[in-house]
Amino acid sequence: MKGSSAQVHWDMYIWNMLNVLKHRFISWLVIQYKLTTIDRLLQIGVVNAAPYQFCASGIESHEHLFFRCTYASSILEAMKNWLGIETTETSNCRLLHFMKNNRSTKFRKNVISVVYNGIVYSLWWARNEAVWNMTVWNTSGVVKKIKQMVVNRIKSVNLQKMSSSDKQWLESLYNTSV
């Protein structure tokens, strides 16, 4: 039985088979605004106040953590440079809209999707490391971790149909991931 639900434009970038399952799930929670961020905990009275772990410019919220925070935006910028993407978009919603309207090949859009989901997952992971283990990873360490995860994921999937320009682009990503 089908219900009447609003059509979304982000589903193919989250539920893409190339994405890692746990990354898909966290990205889906982010889009639904369902992660337990400090602002939500304050609203329901679980915490009174808590310092934001990554920067001093705001309270932890979905909007801030994904990608208004200076910590998150520096990771996003490094990954955009790695992919060769030129966009000034920094909000989660606008990034998904950019992916939809990007004039790249389907393969490149899929890789960009893997990177996007990797960034979202890694930010949430780094946030949890800071909150629960009192360890704040430097941004270059998180970027290196995301690059390695993306390269490993793409290498683990059997990619049969790929243009020569996509192969060259992928090789350049492999060569600059270290």
Phi and psi restraints in degrees (value plus and minus 20) as a CYANA .aco file:
   2 LYS   PHI    -111.9   -71.9
   2 LYS   PSI     117.0   157.0
   3 GLY   PHI    -119.1   -79.1
   3 GLY   PSI     150.4   190.4
   4 SER   PHI    -118.2   -78.2
   4 SER   PSI      84.6   124.6
   5 SER   PHI    -144.9  -104.9
   5 SER   PSI     135.9   175.9
   6 ALA   PHI     -87.7   -47.7
   6 ALA   PSI     121.6   161.6
   7 GLN   PHI     -98.0   -58.0
   7 GLN   PSI     117.2   157.2
   8 VAL   PHI    -131.6   -91.6
   8 VAL   PSI     134.3   174.3
   9 HIS   PHI    -122.0   -82.0
   9 HIS   PSI     -24.7    15.3
  10 TRP   PHI    -120.8   -80.8
  10 TRP   PSI     -27.7    12.3
  11 ASP   PHI     -78.0   -38.0
  11 ASP   PSI     -60.7   -20.7
  12 MET   PHI     -89.9   -49.9
  12 MET   PSI     -38.0     2.0
  13 TYR   PHI    -112.0   -72.0
  13 TYR   PSI     -38.8     1.2
  14 ILE   PHI    -115.6   -75.6
  14 ILE   PSI     -67.7   -27.7
  15 TRP   PHI    -112.4   -72.4
  15 TRP   PSI      -3.4    36.6
  16 ASN   PHI     -79.4   -39.4
  16 ASN   PSI     114.0   154.0
  17 MET   PHI     -85.6   -45.6
  17 MET   PSI     -39.5     0.5
  18 LEU   PHI     -95.1   -55.1
  18 LEU   PSI     -42.2    -2.2
  19 ASN   PHI     -93.1   -53.1
  19 ASN   PSI     127.5   167.5
  20 VAL   PHI     -91.4   -51.4
  20 VAL   PSI     117.7   157.7
  21 LEU   PHI     -76.2   -36.2
  21 LEU   PSI     -68.0   -28.0
  22 LYS   PHI     -86.5   -46.5
  22 LYS   PSI     -48.9    -8.9
  23 HIS   PHI     -89.3   -49.3
  23 HIS   PSI     -59.6   -19.6
  24 ARG   PHI     -79.6   -39.6
  24 ARG   PSI     -66.1   -26.1
  25 PHE   PHI     -83.8   -43.8
  25 PHE   PSI     -66.1   -26.1
  26 ILE   PHI     -84.8   -44.8
  26 ILE   PSI     -61.4   -21.4
  27 SER   PHI     -82.1   -42.1
  27 SER   PSI     -59.6   -19.6
  28 TRP   PHI     -83.3   -43.3
  28 TRP   PSI     -62.5   -22.5
  29 LEU   PHI     -82.9   -42.9
  29 LEU   PSI     -58.5   -18.5
  30 VAL   PHI     -83.5   -43.5
  30 VAL   PSI     -65.6   -25.6
  31 ILE   PHI     -83.6   -43.6
  31 ILE   PSI     -53.6   -13.6
  32 GLN   PHI    -104.5   -64.5
  32 GLN   PSI     -22.0    18.0
  33 TYR   PHI      37.5    77.5
  33 TYR   PSI      25.6    65.6
  34 LYS   PHI    -132.8   -92.8
  34 LYS   PSI     -20.8    19.2
  35 LEU   PHI     -90.6   -50.6
  35 LEU   PSI     129.3   169.3
  36 THR   PHI    -105.8   -65.8
  36 THR   PSI      59.1    99.1
  37 THR   PHI    -106.2   -66.2
  37 THR   PSI     146.7   186.7
  38 ILE   PHI     -79.1   -39.1
  38 ILE   PSI     -59.3   -19.3
  39 ASP   PHI     -81.6   -41.6
  39 ASP   PSI     -56.5   -16.5
  40 ARG   PHI     -89.4   -49.4
  40 ARG   PSI     -60.1   -20.1
  41 LEU   PHI     -85.0   -45.0
  41 LEU   PSI     -55.8   -15.8
  42 LEU   PHI     -85.2   -45.2
  42 LEU   PSI     -60.9   -20.9
  43 GLN   PHI     -81.9   -41.9
  43 GLN   PSI     -57.9   -17.9
  44 ILE   PHI    -114.3   -74.3
  44 ILE   PSI     -17.7    22.3
  45 GLY   PHI      61.0   101.0
  45 GLY   PSI      -1.4    38.6
  46 VAL   PHI     -95.5   -55.5
  46 VAL   PSI     -56.5   -16.5
  47 VAL   PHI    -146.4  -106.4
  47 VAL   PSI     133.8   173.8
  48 ASN   PHI    -109.1   -69.1
  48 ASN   PSI     -67.6   -27.6
  49 ALA   PHI    -180.7  -140.7
  49 ALA   PSI     128.5   168.5
  50 ALA   PHI    -169.7  -129.7
  50 ALA   PSI     115.0   155.0
  51 PRO   PHI     -90.0   -50.0
  51 PRO   PSI     125.4   165.4
  52 TYR   PHI     -98.3   -58.3
  52 TYR   PSI     112.6   152.6
  53 GLN   PHI     -95.8   -55.8
  53 GLN   PSI     -46.0    -6.0
  54 PHE   PHI    -121.3   -81.3
  54 PHE   PSI     -56.8   -16.8
  55 CYS   PHI    -168.7  -128.7
  55 CYS   PSI     145.3   185.3
  56 ALA   PHI    -119.1   -79.1
  56 ALA   PSI      -4.2    35.8
  57 SER   PHI    -120.8   -80.8
  57 SER   PSI      -8.1    31.9
  58 GLY   PHI     156.3   196.3
  58 GLY   PSI     153.0   193.0
  59 ILE   PHI    -110.1   -70.1
  59 ILE   PSI     128.3   168.3
  60 GLU   PHI     -86.5   -46.5
  60 GLU   PSI     100.4   140.4
  61 SER   PHI    -165.6  -125.6
  61 SER   PSI     149.5   189.5
  62 HIS   PHI     -78.0   -38.0
  62 HIS   PSI     -67.5   -27.5
  63 GLU   PHI     -81.5   -41.5
  63 GLU   PSI     -60.4   -20.4
  64 HIS   PHI     -94.9   -54.9
  64 HIS   PSI     -69.1   -29.1
  65 LEU   PHI     -83.7   -43.7
  65 LEU   PSI     -55.1   -15.1
  66 PHE   PHI    -137.7   -97.7
  66 PHE   PSI      54.7    94.7
  67 PHE   PHI    -180.3  -140.3
  67 PHE   PSI      12.5    52.5
  68 ARG   PHI    -105.9   -65.9
  68 ARG   PSI     -43.5    -3.5
  69 CYS   PHI     -84.1   -44.1
  69 CYS   PSI     121.2   161.2
  70 THR   PHI     -83.1   -43.1
  70 THR   PSI     -54.7   -14.7
  71 TYR   PHI     -82.2   -42.2
  71 TYR   PSI     -70.8   -30.8
  72 ALA   PHI     -87.8   -47.8
  72 ALA   PSI     -60.0   -20.0
  73 SER   PHI     -88.3   -48.3
  73 SER   PSI     -51.5   -11.5
  74 SER   PHI     -89.2   -49.2
  74 SER   PSI     -55.4   -15.4
  75 ILE   PHI     -87.5   -47.5
  75 ILE   PSI     -64.7   -24.7
  76 LEU   PHI     -79.4   -39.4
  76 LEU   PSI     -65.0   -25.0
  77 GLU   PHI     -82.5   -42.5
  77 GLU   PSI     -62.7   -22.7
  78 ALA   PHI     -81.9   -41.9
  78 ALA   PSI     -60.1   -20.1
  79 MET   PHI     -92.3   -52.3
  79 MET   PSI     -56.2   -16.2
  80 LYS   PHI     -83.9   -43.9
  80 LYS   PSI     -60.9   -20.9
  81 ASN   PHI     -82.8   -42.8
  81 ASN   PSI     -62.0   -22.0
  82 TRP   PHI     -81.0   -41.0
  82 TRP   PSI     -61.0   -21.0
  83 LEU   PHI    -100.2   -60.2
  83 LEU   PSI     -34.8     5.2
  84 GLY   PHI      57.1    97.1
  84 GLY   PSI      10.6    50.6
  85 ILE   PHI    -115.8   -75.8
  85 ILE   PSI     112.6   152.6
  86 GLU   PHI    -133.8   -93.8
  86 GLU   PSI      78.8   118.8
  87 THR   PHI    -169.0  -129.0
  87 THR   PSI     128.5   168.5
  88 THR   PHI    -117.2   -77.2
  88 THR   PSI     -18.7    21.3
  89 GLU   PHI     -82.7   -42.7
  89 GLU   PSI     113.8   153.8
  90 THR   PHI    -151.9  -111.9
  90 THR   PSI     -29.2    10.8
  91 SER   PHI    -106.8   -66.8
  91 SER   PSI     130.2   170.2
  92 ASN   PHI     -76.1   -36.1
  92 ASN   PSI     -68.3   -28.3
  93 CYS   PHI     -83.4   -43.4
  93 CYS   PSI     -63.7   -23.7
  94 ARG   PHI     -88.9   -48.9
  94 ARG   PSI     -52.8   -12.8
  95 LEU   PHI     -84.9   -44.9
  95 LEU   PSI     -61.2   -21.2
  96 LEU   PHI     -85.1   -45.1
  96 LEU   PSI     -58.3   -18.3
  97 HIS   PHI     -85.3   -45.3
  97 HIS   PSI     -60.0   -20.0
  98 PHE   PHI     -80.4   -40.4
  98 PHE   PSI     -64.4   -24.4
  99 MET   PHI     -80.8   -40.8
  99 MET   PSI     -59.4   -19.4
 100 LYS   PHI     -84.6   -44.6
 100 LYS   PSI     -62.7   -22.7
 101 ASN   PHI    -113.5   -73.5
 101 ASN   PSI     -20.9    19.1
 102 ASN   PHI     -83.3   -43.3
 102 ASN   PSI     118.4   158.4
 103 ARG   PHI    -112.5   -72.5
 103 ARG   PSI       9.3    49.3
 104 SER   PHI    -100.7   -60.7
 104 SER   PSI     149.5   189.5
 105 THR   PHI     -89.1   -49.1
 105 THR   PSI     143.8   183.8
 106 LYS   PHI     -79.6   -39.6
 106 LYS   PSI     -60.1   -20.1
 107 PHE   PHI     -80.7   -40.7
 107 PHE   PSI     -67.1   -27.1
 108 ARG   PHI     -85.3   -45.3
 108 ARG   PSI     -58.6   -18.6
 109 LYS   PHI     -81.0   -41.0
 109 LYS   PSI     -58.6   -18.6
 110 ASN   PHI     -85.2   -45.2
 110 ASN   PSI     -61.0   -21.0
 111 VAL   PHI     -86.9   -46.9
 111 VAL   PSI     -61.6   -21.6
 112 ILE   PHI     -80.2   -40.2
 112 ILE   PSI     -57.8   -17.8
 113 SER   PHI     -83.2   -43.2
 113 SER   PSI     -62.9   -22.9
 114 VAL   PHI     -81.6   -41.6
 114 VAL   PSI     -61.8   -21.8
 115 VAL   PHI     -85.5   -45.5
 115 VAL   PSI     -66.4   -26.4
 116 TYR   PHI     -76.5   -36.5
 116 TYR   PSI     -70.4   -30.4
 117 ASN   PHI     -84.0   -44.0
 117 ASN   PSI     -55.5   -15.5
 118 GLY   PHI     -84.8   -44.8
 118 GLY   PSI     -59.3   -19.3
 119 ILE   PHI     -84.6   -44.6
 119 ILE   PSI     -69.2   -29.2
 120 VAL   PHI     -79.1   -39.1
 120 VAL   PSI     -68.7   -28.7
 121 TYR   PHI     -81.2   -41.2
 121 TYR   PSI     -65.1   -25.1
 122 SER   PHI     -86.7   -46.7
 122 SER   PSI     -54.6   -14.6
 123 LEU   PHI     -84.8   -44.8
 123 LEU   PSI     -62.6   -22.6
 124 TRP   PHI     -87.1   -47.1
 124 TRP   PSI     -59.8   -19.8
 125 TRP   PHI     -82.0   -42.0
 125 TRP   PSI     -67.1   -27.1
 126 ALA   PHI     -84.7   -44.7
 126 ALA   PSI     -56.3   -16.3
 127 ARG   PHI     -82.4   -42.4
 127 ARG   PSI     -65.4   -25.4
 128 ASN   PHI     -86.5   -46.5
 128 ASN   PSI     -56.6   -16.6
 129 GLU   PHI     -80.1   -40.1
 129 GLU   PSI     -62.0   -22.0
 130 ALA   PHI     -88.8   -48.8
 130 ALA   PSI     -62.4   -22.4
 131 VAL   PHI     -92.7   -52.7
 131 VAL   PSI     -68.1   -28.1
 132 TRP   PHI    -112.7   -72.7
 132 TRP   PSI     -51.0   -11.0
 133 ASN   PHI    -131.8   -91.8
 133 ASN   PSI     -17.7    22.3
 134 MET   PHI      34.6    74.6
 134 MET   PSI      16.9    56.9
 135 THR   PHI    -143.0  -103.0
 135 THR   PSI      96.2   136.2
 136 VAL   PHI    -122.6   -82.6
 136 VAL   PSI      94.4   134.4
 137 TRP   PHI     -92.3   -52.3
 137 TRP   PSI     121.6   161.6
 138 ASN   PHI     -94.6   -54.6
 138 ASN   PSI     136.0   176.0
 139 THR   PHI     -83.2   -43.2
 139 THR   PSI     -55.2   -15.2
 140 SER   PHI     -85.6   -45.6
 140 SER   PSI     -54.0   -14.0
 141 GLY   PHI     -86.4   -46.4
 141 GLY   PSI     -59.8   -19.8
 142 VAL   PHI     -88.0   -48.0
 142 VAL   PSI     -62.3   -22.3
 143 VAL   PHI     -80.7   -40.7
 143 VAL   PSI     -65.4   -25.4
 144 LYS   PHI     -80.6   -40.6
 144 LYS   PSI     -61.0   -21.0
 145 LYS   PHI     -83.8   -43.8
 145 LYS   PSI     -63.2   -23.2
 146 ILE   PHI     -85.1   -45.1
 146 ILE   PSI     -66.1   -26.1
 147 LYS   PHI     -78.3   -38.3
 147 LYS   PSI     -66.0   -26.0
 148 GLN   PHI     -84.0   -44.0
 148 GLN   PSI     -60.3   -20.3
 149 MET   PHI     -83.0   -43.0
 149 MET   PSI     -63.2   -23.2
 150 VAL   PHI     -83.8   -43.8
 150 VAL   PSI     -67.5   -27.5
 151 VAL   PHI     -81.3   -41.3
 151 VAL   PSI     -65.8   -25.8
 152 ASN   PHI     -81.9   -41.9
 152 ASN   PSI     -61.4   -21.4
 153 ARG   PHI     -85.2   -45.2
 153 ARG   PSI     -65.4   -25.4
 154 ILE   PHI     -86.5   -46.5
 154 ILE   PSI     -59.2   -19.2
 155 LYS   PHI     -87.2   -47.2
 155 LYS   PSI     -46.7    -6.7
 156 SER   PHI    -100.7   -60.7
 156 SER   PSI     -33.1     6.9
 157 VAL   PHI    -121.5   -81.5
 157 VAL   PSI     118.1   158.1
 158 ASN   PHI     -96.5   -56.5
 158 ASN   PSI      83.7   123.7
 159 LEU   PHI    -119.1   -79.1
 159 LEU   PSI      82.9   122.9
 160 GLN   PHI    -109.1   -69.1
 160 GLN   PSI     -70.3   -30.3
 161 LYS   PHI    -118.6   -78.6
 161 LYS   PSI      93.4   133.4
 162 MET   PHI    -172.0  -132.0
 162 MET   PSI     113.4   153.4
 163 SER   PHI     -91.4   -51.4
 163 SER   PSI     142.7   182.7
 164 SER   PHI     -85.5   -45.5
 164 SER   PSI     -54.9   -14.9
 165 SER   PHI     -88.3   -48.3
 165 SER   PSI     -56.4   -16.4
 166 ASP   PHI     -86.8   -46.8
 166 ASP   PSI     -57.7   -17.7
 167 LYS   PHI     -83.0   -43.0
 167 LYS   PSI     -62.7   -22.7
 168 GLN   PHI     -84.7   -44.7
 168 GLN   PSI     -62.7   -22.7
 169 TRP   PHI     -81.6   -41.6
 169 TRP   PSI     -64.3   -24.3
 170 LEU   PHI     -83.8   -43.8
 170 LEU   PSI     -61.8   -21.8
 171 GLU   PHI     -81.1   -41.1
 171 GLU   PSI     -58.6   -18.6
 172 SER   PHI     -85.7   -45.7
 172 SER   PSI     -55.6   -15.6
 173 LEU   PHI     -85.1   -45.1
 173 LEU   PSI     -64.0   -24.0
 174 TYR   PHI     -79.2   -39.2
 174 TYR   PSI     -63.1   -23.1
 175 ASN   PHI     -90.4   -50.4
 175 ASN   PSI     -46.8    -6.8
 176 THR   PHI    -123.5   -83.5
 176 THR   PSI      -9.3    30.7
 177 SER   PHI    -104.9   -64.9
 177 SER   PSI     -31.8     8.2
